[in-house]
Amino acid sequence: MAGSENSKCRGLRWALIGSVTLNLLVAGVIVGGFVAHDRHPPRPVVGDVSLGAFTEALSPEDRDALRRAAQERVGDFRDMRQAARTDMTALIAALQADPWNRAEVEQILARHKARTIDRVDIGEALIFERLEEMTPEERRAFAERLLKGAQRFDKRLDRDDNHPPRP
């Protein structure tokens, strides 16, 4: 009997140790997930909304607000990406065809152009919304950053014009 109770105690002890170990592993995975999420948050559904020099001149807060506004339009962007994939497949097939059908390629490229214009229009609407939300001081600061960016761009162009690329 004593041996039987002793083996039950040992079995219970090992079960307890196993349970505690498993709980610590689960807790470690959960805590690790939170830490990793804070260090490396998931990519936003809509990446950086890029409007060239305009985006660079926005403050980080304005860029975040612009990104959030674009994410509200994620359906528009998703639909455009899907249509672009479909058209790319059609374009490749049309270009591989022999003889190729110029009219078909023109239609595909026209759809691509229309989508590009739609994306520019969405970007323009978003930037106007952001500008309307800015205070006069924020707009002046934005204009100043835009001016500095334009001046840097002009200097780069001048430098490149004076030093053409080597063959």
trRosetta pair geometry for C-beta under 8 A, 3 or more apart (Angstrom, degrees):
i j d omega theta_ij theta_ji phi_ij phi_ji
1 4 5.5 -57 -150 34 34 113
1 5 6.4 29 155 -15 69 103
2 5 5.9 -53 -148 37 33 107
2 6 6.1 36 152 -22 65 109
3 6 5.5 -54 -145 37 31 115
3 7 6.3 28 156 -17 65 106
4 7 6.0 -55 -148 37 29 107
4 8 6.5 32 150 -20 63 105
5 8 5.5 -53 -149 35 35 114
5 9 6.4 37 151 -21 67 102
6 9 5.7 -50 -149 33 32 111
6 10 6.5 31 151 -17 63 104
7 10 5.5 -48 -145 37 36 113
7 11 6.2 39 153 -20 65 106
8 11 5.7 -55 -147 39 30 112
8 12 6.2 31 154 -19 65 107
9 12 5.7 -55 -146 39 29 111
9 13 6.2 34 153 -23 65 105
10 13 5.5 -52 -146 34 31 114
10 14 6.4 27 155 -15 65 105
11 14 5.9 -55 -147 38 30 107
11 15 6.2 32 153 -19 64 107
12 15 5.6 -54 -146 37 31 113
12 16 6.2 34 153 -20 65 105
13 16 5.7 -55 -151 36 29 112
13 17 6.3 28 152 -17 65 105
14 17 5.6 -50 -142 38 34 111
14 18 6.1 36 155 -19 65 106
15 18 5.7 -54 -146 39 29 113
15 19 6.2 31 153 -21 63 107
16 19 5.7 -54 -146 35 29 112
16 20 6.3 27 156 -16 65 105
17 20 5.9 -54 -146 38 29 108
17 21 6.2 31 154 -20 64 109
18 21 5.7 -56 -145 38 29 112
18 22 6.2 29 156 -19 65 107
19 22 5.8 -55 -147 37 28 110
19 23 6.3 29 154 -18 63 107
20 23 5.7 -56 -149 38 31 112
20 24 6.3 31 153 -19 65 106
21 24 5.8 -56 -149 36 30 110
21 25 6.4 32 152 -20 64 105
22 25 5.6 -53 -149 34 32 113
22 26 6.4 31 154 -17 65 104
23 26 5.8 -54 -148 37 32 110
23 27 6.2 31 154 -17 66 107
24 27 5.6 -53 -143 40 32 111
24 28 6.1 37 154 -24 65 106
25 28 5.6 -53 -148 34 29 114
25 29 6.5 31 154 -19 63 102
26 29 5.8 -52 -151 33 32 111
26 30 6.5 29 153 -16 65 106
27 30 5.8 -57 -149 38 32 110
27 31 6.1 26 157 -13 68 108
28 31 5.9 -55 -139 43 28 105
28 32 5.8 31 158 -21 64 111
29 32 5.7 -56 -143 40 26 114
29 33 6.3 32 155 -25 62 105
30 33 5.7 -53 -153 30 29 114
30 34 6.8 26 152 -15 62 102
31 34 5.8 -54 -153 35 35 110
31 35 6.3 32 152 -17 68 106
32 35 5.7 -55 -144 39 33 109
32 36 6.0 30 158 -17 67 109
33 36 5.8 -55 -141 40 27 108
33 37 6.1 31 156 -23 63 107
34 37 5.7 -54 -146 34 29 113
34 38 6.5 27 156 -17 63 104
35 38 5.9 -57 -153 35 31 109
35 39 6.4 20 154 -11 66 110
36 39 5.8 -60 -144 44 32 106
36 40 5.9 -31 175 42 71 100
37 40 7.2 -80 -126 69 18 60
37 41 6.0 48 177 -105 64 59
37 42 7.4 -22 -139 -23 85 81
38 41 7.1 11 -127 -63 18 85
43 47 7.0 -18 179 -95 110 81
44 47 6.5 151 70 -94 95 31
44 67 6.2 42 117 172 172 121
44 71 6.3 -89 177 -84 114 125
45 71 5.5 103 58 -134 108 96
45 74 5.0 -1 126 -121 134 138
46 49 6.7 22 143 -65 116 89
46 67 6.4 176 92 -163 103 72
46 70 4.4 -150 129 119 159 109
46 71 4.8 -148 19 -82 116 65
46 73 7.7 53 -71 67 153 78
46 74 5.8 -132 -45 -97 106 85
46 77 6.0 111 -105 32 105 167
48 55 7.2 90 161 -173 103 144
48 63 7.3 -14 -147 -176 91 115
48 67 6.8 -54 -124 -94 42 115
49 55 6.7 -172 101 -107 68 123
49 63 7.5 -179 51 -159 92 72
49 66 5.0 -127 60 136 139 107
49 67 5.5 -163 -4 -88 105 59
49 70 4.6 175 -77 -37 129 154
49 123 6.6 166 -180 -120 104 92
49 126 6.6 -81 177 113 154 157
50 55 5.2 -73 -139 -15 48 164
51 54 4.0 -35 107 65 113 120
51 55 4.7 139 44 -39 71 93
51 123 5.1 159 -90 175 106 124
51 127 5.8 62 -82 -66 177 133
52 55 6.4 129 55 16 22 98
52 56 7.4 -52 144 0 40 102
53 56 5.6 -56 -148 39 38 112
53 57 6.2 33 156 -19 69 110
53 146 6.4 87 146 -143 105 78
53 149 5.0 153 -154 124 99 136
53 150 6.6 59 -162 -69 152 73
53 153 7.0 -51 -93 -39 127 146
54 57 6.0 -65 -152 38 28 107
54 58 6.8 37 151 -33 64 99
54 127 5.9 -14 163 -125 147 143
54 146 7.1 7 -107 -109 50 113
55 58 5.8 -46 -156 15 35 115
55 63 6.5 74 -165 -111 81 103
55 66 7.6 -145 -119 91 84 161
56 145 7.6 -156 120 150 73 109
56 149 5.4 128 99 -115 124 147
57 142 5.6 88 140 -168 106 69
57 143 8.0 55 171 -86 139 12
57 145 3.9 147 -150 107 80 104
57 146 4.0 19 -117 -71 164 68
57 148 8.0 144 -111 52 96 88
57 149 5.5 -106 -69 -2 97 141
58 62 3.9 -128 -173 93 104 121
58 63 4.8 136 104 -57 125 78
58 66 6.6 -23 -167 -10 170 139
58 130 7.3 -16 -121 150 128 150
58 142 6.6 8 -102 -127 49 106
58 145 7.8 -158 -25 91 15 146
59 62 4.6 95 50 6 77 102
59 63 7.1 -139 92 -5 40 85
59 138 7.5 -78 -5 -153 132 98
59 141 7.4 25 -54 116 114 125
59 142 7.4 -87 -21 -85 85 85
60 63 5.6 -52 -147 36 33 113
60 64 6.4 36 154 -20 65 103
61 64 5.7 -52 -151 35 32 112
61 65 6.4 31 151 -18 64 105
62 65 5.5 -52 -146 37 34 112
62 66 6.2 37 152 -21 66 105
62 130 5.8 91 -164 -174 98 127
62 134 7.4 6 -104 -82 125 110
62 138 7.7 147 -68 178 126 121
62 142 7.4 58 -33 -95 174 119
63 66 5.6 -54 -146 37 31 113
63 67 6.3 35 152 -21 65 105
64 67 5.6 -53 -148 35 31 113
64 68 6.4 32 153 -19 65 104
65 68 5.7 -52 -149 36 32 111
65 69 6.4 33 152 -19 64 105
65 130 6.1 133 103 -118 117 103
65 133 7.4 -129 156 83 153 151
66 69 5.7 -53 -148 36 31 112
66 70 6.4 32 152 -19 64 105
66 126 5.7 93 -150 155 85 118
66 127 7.2 19 -122 -88 124 58
66 130 5.4 -17 -80 -71 93 145
67 70 5.7 -54 -148 36 31 111
67 71 6.4 35 151 -24 64 103
68 71 5.6 -51 -150 31 33 114
68 72 7.0 41 150 -24 61 97
69 72 5.8 -46 -161 23 36 115
69 73 7.4 19 146 -5 62 104
69 126 5.2 148 109 -139 130 103
69 129 6.3 166 -149 89 158 141
69 130 7.2 -134 6 -61 155 94
70 73 5.7 -66 -160 43 42 104
70 74 7.6 84 139 -67 64 64
70 77 7.4 49 173 -38 94 141
70 122 7.6 91 -124 146 85 115
70 126 6.0 10 -69 -112 82 157
71 74 5.4 6 -164 -51 50 107
73 76 4.5 -25 170 26 94 121
73 77 6.4 92 117 -18 86 95
73 122 6.2 169 141 -159 163 129
73 126 8.0 -106 5 -71 142 118
74 77 5.7 -60 -150 42 39 108
74 78 5.9 41 153 -24 72 107
75 78 5.6 -53 -141 36 30 112
75 79 6.3 31 158 -19 64 105
76 79 6.0 -59 -153 36 26 109
76 80 6.5 24 152 -18 63 109
76 118 7.8 -148 177 152 112 117
76 122 6.4 158 122 -98 149 149
77 80 5.6 -55 -148 37 33 113
77 81 6.3 34 154 -21 67 103
77 119 7.7 74 -109 -112 81 97
77 122 7.9 -159 -66 108 86 169
78 81 5.8 -53 -148 34 31 110
78 82 6.5 29 153 -17 64 106
79 82 5.8 -55 -149 37 31 110
79 83 6.3 29 154 -16 65 107
80 83 5.7 -55 -147 39 31 110
80 84 6.2 35 152 -23 65 106
80 115 5.1 137 -151 -157 102 113
80 118 6.7 -164 -100 90 130 129
80 119 6.6 122 -176 -67 167 101
81 84 5.5 -53 -147 35 31 114
81 85 6.5 35 153 -21 64 101
82 85 5.7 -50 -151 32 33 112
82 86 6.5 32 152 -17 64 105
83 86 5.6 -53 -149 37 34 113
83 87 6.2 30 154 -16 67 108
83 111 7.1 -126 160 161 115 120
83 115 6.4 -177 93 -89 126 139
84 87 5.8 -57 -144 42 30 109
84 88 6.2 35 154 -26 65 104
84 112 7.0 82 -121 -116 82 82
84 115 6.3 -170 -71 124 95 168
85 88 5.7 -52 -147 31 29 112
85 89 6.7 30 154 -17 62 103
86 89 6.0 -56 -157 34 30 110
86 90 6.5 26 149 -14 65 109
87 90 5.4 -56 -145 41 36 112
87 91 6.0 41 153 -25 69 104
87 108 5.1 148 -164 -158 98 92
87 111 5.6 -157 -104 91 144 129
87 112 6.1 -178 130 -65 153 89
88 91 5.5 -49 -143 34 31 113
88 92 6.4 33 156 -19 63 103
89 92 6.0 -54 -150 34 28 109
89 93 6.5 26 153 -14 63 108
90 93 5.8 -57 -149 40 31 111
90 94 6.1 31 154 -20 67 109
90 104 7.7 -127 161 167 105 107
90 108 5.5 -168 102 -105 113 130
91 94 5.7 -56 -145 38 30 111
91 95 6.2 25 157 -16 65 108
91 105 6.7 82 -135 -128 77 76
91 108 4.8 168 -79 146 89 154
91 109 7.6 94 -109 -58 122 72
92 95 5.9 -58 -146 38 29 107
92 96 6.3 22 157 -15 64 111
93 96 5.9 -62 -145 40 29 107
93 97 6.6 44 153 -40 63 99
94 97 5.7 -41 -153 10 32 118
94 100 6.1 80 160 -156 69 92
94 101 5.9 -86 -153 50 99 90
94 104 4.8 -156 -128 110 134 121
94 105 5.1 174 131 -72 138 80
94 108 6.5 -165 17 -10 154 147
95 100 6.1 11 -131 -123 32 135
95 105 6.9 85 -69 -100 76 123
96 100 7.9 126 55 -93 18 101
97 100 5.0 124 75 -103 88 57
97 101 6.4 -2 84 -4 145 87
100 105 6.8 25 162 -34 112 129
101 104 3.9 51 100 11 115 116
101 105 6.7 159 91 -13 63 83
102 105 5.7 -59 -150 39 35 110
102 106 6.2 38 153 -23 68 106
103 106 5.6 -52 -148 34 31 115
103 107 6.6 33 152 -20 63 103
104 107 5.7 -53 -152 33 32 112
104 108 6.6 31 151 -18 65 104
105 108 5.7 -53 -148 36 34 111
105 109 6.2 29 155 -14 67 108
106 109 5.9 -59 -145 42 29 108
106 110 6.2 34 154 -25 64 107
107 110 5.6 -53 -146 33 30 114
107 111 6.7 31 154 -19 63 101
108 111 5.9 -54 -156 33 32 110
108 112 6.6 33 147 -19 64 105
109 112 5.3 -48 -147 35 38 116
109 113 6.3 43 152 -22 66 102
110 113 5.6 -49 -147 35 33 114
110 114 6.4 36 152 -21 64 104
111 114 5.6 -52 -148 35 33 113
111 115 6.5 34 153 -19 65 103
112 115 5.9 -55 -151 35 31 110
112 116 6.5 33 151 -21 64 105
113 116 5.6 -53 -150 34 32 113
113 117 6.5 31 152 -17 65 105
114 117 5.7 -54 -150 37 32 111
114 118 6.4 37 149 -22 65 104
115 118 5.4 -51 -148 34 35 115
115 119 6.5 36 153 -19 66 101
116 119 5.8 -52 -151 34 32 110
116 120 6.5 32 150 -17 64 105
117 120 5.6 -53 -148 38 34 113
117 121 6.2 38 151 -22 66 105
118 121 5.5 -53 -148 35 31 114
118 122 6.5 32 153 -19 65 102
119 122 5.7 -51 -149 35 33 111
119 123 6.4 34 151 -18 64 106
120 123 5.6 -55 -149 38 32 113
120 124 6.2 35 152 -22 65 105
121 124 5.6 -51 -146 35 31 113
121 125 6.4 32 154 -19 64 104
122 125 5.8 -54 -150 36 32 111
122 126 6.3 31 152 -19 65 107
123 126 5.7 -56 -148 37 31 111
123 127 6.3 28 156 -18 66 105
124 127 5.9 -54 -145 36 30 107
124 128 6.4 30 155 -18 64 105
125 128 5.8 -56 -150 36 30 111
125 129 6.4 33 152 -20 64 104
126 129 5.6 -52 -149 34 32 113
126 130 6.4 31 152 -18 65 105
127 130 5.6 -53 -149 37 35 112
127 131 6.2 36 152 -21 67 105
128 131 5.6 -52 -144 36 32 111
128 132 6.3 34 156 -21 65 105
129 132 5.9 -57 -151 34 29 112
129 133 6.7 23 153 -16 62 108
130 133 5.8 -62 -154 36 33 109
130 134 6.8 42 149 -34 65 100
131 134 5.7 -46 -154 16 37 117
131 139 6.5 69 -157 -109 82 106
131 142 7.7 -143 -113 87 83 165
134 138 3.8 -136 -165 93 100 120
134 139 4.7 130 112 -56 132 79
134 142 6.7 -41 -141 -13 166 139
135 138 4.6 97 48 5 75 102
135 139 7.1 -139 91 -4 39 85
136 139 5.7 -55 -148 37 33 111
136 140 6.4 33 154 -20 66 104
137 140 5.7 -53 -148 35 32 111
137 141 6.4 32 152 -18 65 105
138 141 5.7 -53 -147 37 32 111
138 142 6.3 37 151 -22 64 105
139 142 5.4 -51 -148 36 33 116
139 143 6.3 36 152 -21 65 104
140 143 5.5 -51 -147 35 33 113
140 144 6.4 36 151 -22 64 103
141 144 5.6 -50 -148 33 33 114
141 145 6.5 30 153 -15 64 103
142 145 5.9 -56 -150 38 31 107
142 146 6.2 34 150 -21 65 108
143 146 5.4 -53 -146 37 31 116
143 147 6.3 37 152 -23 64 103
144 147 5.7 -50 -149 33 31 113
144 148 6.6 30 152 -17 63 104
145 148 5.7 -51 -147 37 34 111
145 149 6.3 36 152 -19 65 106
146 149 5.7 -55 -149 37 30 112
146 150 6.4 31 152 -20 64 106
147 150 5.7 -55 -148 35 31 111
147 151 6.4 31 153 -19 65 105
148 151 5.7 -53 -148 36 32 112
148 152 6.5 34 153 -19 65 103
149 152 5.7 -52 -149 35 33 111
149 153 6.4 35 151 -20 65 106
150 153 5.5 -53 -149 36 33 114
150 154 6.4 36 152 -21 65 104
151 154 5.6 -50 -147 34 33 112
151 155 6.5 35 153 -20 64 103
152 155 5.7 -54 -151 34 32 112
152 156 6.5 33 151 -20 64 105
153 156 5.7 -55 -152 35 32 112
153 157 6.5 33 151 -19 65 104
154 157 5.6 -53 -149 35 33 112
154 158 6.3 34 153 -19 66 104
155 158 5.7 -53 -148 37 32 112
155 159 6.3 32 153 -19 65 106
156 159 5.7 -54 -146 37 30 111
156 160 6.2 28 155 -17 65 108
157 160 5.7 -58 -145 40 30 109
157 161 6.2 32 155 -22 66 106
158 161 5.7 -53 -146 34 29 111
158 162 6.5 22 157 -13 63 109
159 162 6.0 -62 -151 40 29 107
159 163 6.3 -18 163 23 66 111
160 163 6.4 -79 -136 62 27 79
160 164 7.6 65 169 -99 64 39
161 164 7.7 4 -159 -68 27 73
